[in-house]
C-alpha cells in the first residue's frame, strides 16, 4: 500500500480544519451588507437565526437590553443630590 504524498496529507488536514469552523467564524466570514442600505436588524435575525442559532441568541440578548433616554451624567448627578438632601439635618 502506497503512502500518501506529503502534500496530500497537508491538503487533507487543511480541508478538515476549514470544515470545523465555529458558527461565529462562519458568520464573520460572510459578505458584509452595504452600510448605505436600510437594515431591519430584528428581521435579519428572524431570517438568519436558523443558520446561526448561537449568534442569534447572543444578538437577542444584546438587542433586548432597554435603552435609556436619560443621560447617564444627569442620572448620577440626581442621585448625588438625593443623597445630600437625605443627609442634611
Phi and psi restraints in degrees (value plus and minus 20) as a CYANA .aco file:
   2 UNK   PHI    -101.6   -61.6
   2 UNK   PSI     122.3   162.3
   3 UNK   PHI     -99.0   -59.0
   3 UNK   PSI     123.6   163.6
   4 UNK   PHI     -87.4   -47.4
   4 UNK   PSI     128.8   168.8
   5 UNK   PHI     -83.8   -43.8
   5 UNK   PSI     132.8   172.8
   6 UNK   PHI     -77.2   -37.2
   6 UNK   PSI     -59.8   -19.8
   7 UNK   PHI     -85.2   -45.2
   7 UNK   PSI     -59.4   -19.4
   8 UNK   PHI     -81.9   -41.9
   8 UNK   PSI     -59.0   -19.0
   9 UNK   PHI     -85.2   -45.2
   9 UNK   PSI     -65.8   -25.8
  10 UNK   PHI     -80.1   -40.1
  10 UNK   PSI     -66.6   -26.6
  11 UNK   PHI     -81.9   -41.9
  11 UNK   PSI     -60.4   -20.4
  12 UNK   PHI     -84.2   -44.2
  12 UNK   PSI     -60.7   -20.7
  13 UNK   PHI     -85.0   -45.0
  13 UNK   PSI     -62.7   -22.7
  14 UNK   PHI     -83.6   -43.6
  14 UNK   PSI     -60.9   -20.9
  15 UNK   PHI     -84.6   -44.6
  15 UNK   PSI     -63.4   -23.4
  16 UNK   PHI     -88.2   -48.2
  16 UNK   PSI     -52.6   -12.6
  17 UNK   PHI     -87.5   -47.5
  17 UNK   PSI     -60.1   -20.1
  18 UNK   PHI     -86.2   -46.2
  18 UNK   PSI     -54.5   -14.5
  19 UNK   PHI     -96.7   -56.7
  19 UNK   PSI     -29.3    10.7
  20 UNK   PHI    -120.4   -80.4
  20 UNK   PSI       3.5    43.5
  21 UNK   PHI     -85.2   -45.2
  21 UNK   PSI     124.5   164.5
  22 UNK   PHI     -93.2   -53.2
  22 UNK   PSI     145.4   185.4
  23 UNK   PHI     -80.2   -40.2
  23 UNK   PSI     -60.6   -20.6
  24 UNK   PHI     -84.3   -44.3
  24 UNK   PSI     -62.8   -22.8
  25 UNK   PHI     -82.6   -42.6
  25 UNK   PSI     -59.9   -19.9
  26 UNK   PHI     -83.5   -43.5
  26 UNK   PSI     -62.8   -22.8
  27 UNK   PHI     -82.5   -42.5
  27 UNK   PSI     -65.0   -25.0
  28 UNK   PHI     -89.6   -49.6
  28 UNK   PSI     -44.2    -4.2
  29 UNK   PHI     -98.8   -58.8
  29 UNK   PSI     -32.1     7.9
  30 UNK   PHI     -85.4   -45.4
  30 UNK   PSI     136.1   176.1
  31 UNK   PHI     -84.0   -44.0
  31 UNK   PSI     115.0   155.0
  32 UNK   PHI     -92.2   -52.2
  32 UNK   PSI     127.4   167.4
  33 UNK   PHI    -100.4   -60.4
  33 UNK   PSI     118.8   158.8
  34 UNK   PHI     -81.6   -41.6
  34 UNK   PSI     109.8   149.8
  35 UNK   PHI     -88.8   -48.8
  35 UNK   PSI     -35.9     4.1
  36 UNK   PHI    -101.0   -61.0
  36 UNK   PSI     -32.6     7.4
  37 UNK   PHI    -103.3   -63.3
  37 UNK   PSI     129.9   169.9
  38 UNK   PHI     -94.8   -54.8
  38 UNK   PSI     108.8   148.8
  39 UNK   PHI    -144.0  -104.0
  39 UNK   PSI     101.7   141.7
  40 UNK   PHI    -113.0   -73.0
  40 UNK   PSI      79.3   119.3
  41 UNK   PHI     -83.8   -43.8
  41 UNK   PSI     -54.9   -14.9
  42 UNK   PHI     -87.0   -47.0
  42 UNK   PSI     -61.0   -21.0
  43 UNK   PHI     -87.5   -47.5
  43 UNK   PSI     -57.3   -17.3
  44 UNK   PHI     -77.2   -37.2
  44 UNK   PSI     -67.9   -27.9
  45 UNK   PHI     -93.9   -53.9
  45 UNK   PSI     -45.5    -5.5
  46 UNK   PHI     -84.5   -44.5
  46 UNK   PSI     -61.5   -21.5
  47 UNK   PHI     -94.9   -54.9
  47 UNK   PSI     -63.7   -23.7
  48 UNK   PHI    -116.7   -76.7
  48 UNK   PSI     -18.0    22.0
  49 UNK   PHI     -83.0   -43.0
  49 UNK   PSI     -49.2    -9.2
  50 UNK   PHI     -95.5   -55.5
  50 UNK   PSI     -50.2   -10.2
  51 UNK   PHI     -94.4   -54.4
  51 UNK   PSI     -55.0   -15.0
  52 UNK   PHI    -150.5  -110.5
  52 UNK   PSI      50.1    90.1
  53 UNK   PHI     -82.7   -42.7
  53 UNK   PSI     -58.2   -18.2
  54 UNK   PHI     -90.4   -50.4
  54 UNK   PSI     -64.6   -24.6
  55 UNK   PHI     -85.0   -45.0
  55 UNK   PSI     -56.7   -16.7
  56 UNK   PHI     -83.9   -43.9
  56 UNK   PSI     -58.1   -18.1
  57 UNK   PHI     -86.4   -46.4
  57 UNK   PSI     -59.1   -19.1
  58 UNK   PHI     -83.6   -43.6
  58 UNK   PSI     -63.1   -23.1
  59 UNK   PHI     -82.7   -42.7
  59 UNK   PSI     -61.2   -21.2
  60 UNK   PHI     -81.4   -41.4
  60 UNK   PSI     -62.4   -22.4
  61 UNK   PHI     -83.3   -43.3
  61 UNK   PSI     -61.9   -21.9
  62 UNK   PHI     -92.9   -52.9
  62 UNK   PSI     -63.3   -23.3
  63 UNK   PHI     -92.1   -52.1
  63 UNK   PSI     -36.7     3.3
  64 UNK   PHI    -106.3   -66.3
  64 UNK   PSI     -23.8    16.2
  65 UNK   PHI     -92.5   -52.5
  65 UNK   PSI     100.5   140.5
  66 UNK   PHI     -87.9   -47.9
  66 UNK   PSI     120.8   160.8
  67 UNK   PHI    -106.2   -66.2
  67 UNK   PSI     127.0   167.0
  68 UNK   PHI    -123.7   -83.7
  68 UNK   PSI     119.0   159.0
  69 UNK   PHI    -112.3   -72.3
  69 UNK   PSI     -27.0    13.0
  70 UNK   PHI    -108.5   -68.5
  70 UNK   PSI     110.1   150.1
  71 UNK   PHI     -83.5   -43.5
  71 UNK   PSI     117.8   157.8
  72 UNK   PHI     -81.5   -41.5
  72 UNK   PSI     -54.6   -14.6
  73 UNK   PHI     -83.5   -43.5
  73 UNK   PSI     -63.1   -23.1
  74 UNK   PHI     -90.1   -50.1
  74 UNK   PSI     -52.9   -12.9
  75 UNK   PHI     -85.0   -45.0
  75 UNK   PSI     -63.7   -23.7
  76 UNK   PHI     -90.4   -50.4
  76 UNK   PSI     -58.0   -18.0
  77 UNK   PHI     -88.2   -48.2
  77 UNK   PSI     -51.8   -11.8
  78 UNK   PHI     -85.2   -45.2
  78 UNK   PSI     -59.8   -19.8
  79 UNK   PHI     -82.8   -42.8
  79 UNK   PSI     -58.2   -18.2
  80 UNK   PHI     -86.8   -46.8
  80 UNK   PSI     -64.1   -24.1
  81 UNK   PHI     -80.4   -40.4
  81 UNK   PSI     -61.8   -21.8
  82 UNK   PHI     -82.1   -42.1
  82 UNK   PSI     -63.0   -23.0
  83 UNK   PHI     -85.6   -45.6
  83 UNK   PSI     -58.7   -18.7
  84 UNK   PHI     -84.9   -44.9
  84 UNK   PSI     -61.2   -21.2
  85 UNK   PHI     -87.5   -47.5
  85 UNK   PSI     -53.9   -13.9
  86 UNK   PHI     -89.9   -49.9
  86 UNK   PSI     -59.5   -19.5
  87 UNK   PHI     -98.0   -58.0
  87 UNK   PSI     -39.7     0.3
  88 UNK   PHI     -88.2   -48.2
  88 UNK   PSI     119.3   159.3
